[in-house]
């Protein structure tokens, strides 16, 4: 083999070894820093991604009064429309992720697959105790809850549907609801 080529390759290998990051051994500590007030962090992160938060019954009533056709899987909000014709889809959720302001929905918690994606507005009905600090806690909760018998669909929803594929112009509602609203029941 060519000596010059071998010298070059040896220097490249040596540089790669020297530059390679040393693996950090796993610890039993938390992956993410502790969150003092997960509900406050969730509220901040949800609004940062253009989601909306309702925290009292009066705000919920005002919000619901703006819709004629509602499809709902939540007993507290009766539906009067099919999913395909609804202006508003109301679902439950598995949990809310404080760190990212995300909602985790599943086919079981959301009353099927279509209700959280077809109507132009998605209202998530959740309780304060469903807020978890981070994605690791959310996945732990799901593993414990379903113990290997997962729903047919689990989605992580972070804000309204959006894309900026065309000329880098942000468009909301391109692949799902234009608005994501979370009602946080329980105070």
Secondary structure as UniProt FT lines:
FT   HELIX           3..19
FT   HELIX           38..48
FT   TURN            49..50
FT   STRAND          52..54
FT   HELIX           57..64
FT   TURN            65..66
FT   STRAND          70..72
FT   TURN            75..76
FT   TURN            83..85
FT   STRAND          88..91
FT   STRAND          95..97
FT   TURN            98..101
FT   STRAND          102..106
FT   TURN            107..111
FT   TURN            115..117
FT   STRAND          121..127
FT   HELIX           128..130
FT   STRAND          131..132
FT   HELIX           135..146
FT   TURN            147..148
FT   STRAND          154..157
FT   STRAND          162..163
FT   TURN            165..168
FT   STRAND          171..172
FT   STRAND          179..185
//
